[in-house]
Amino acid sequence: MNYYAMTDESIAAEIGRRIEDRRLESNLSQAVVAEEVGISEVTYRNAVKGKVKLSVLIGILRTLGELDQFDSLLPERPFSPVERMKLEGKKRQRASRNNPPGNADKDESEW
């Protein structure tokens, strides 16, 4: 499926259709899923239409036993140590030599 050729709304609707397919495969009613997630049936129906908050989507996927699908949605990529160092920028690794120990400021008068 070419998601880049689809609108955001059509992608959301496709996700909703797949959620509804999983619900039917699990032989659960909309009411049961909504109750498990702690949402109304109207909110569930909006979710399968593609109008859903991420937290509700996570709850629905958890109820349907499909939460592990988030790994395929946005897999974690290992971060190169070299790239990490570039992002962190230059960190200070040494103390400055401005005021070495034992040297008092020369502006102060000595008694």
Secondary structure, DSSP 8 states (H G I E B T S, - for coil): --GGGS-HHHHHHHHHHHHHHHHHHTT--HHHHHHHHT--HHHHHHHHTT---HHHHHHHHHHTT-GGGHHHHS------HHHHHHHH-----S--SSS-TT---TTS---
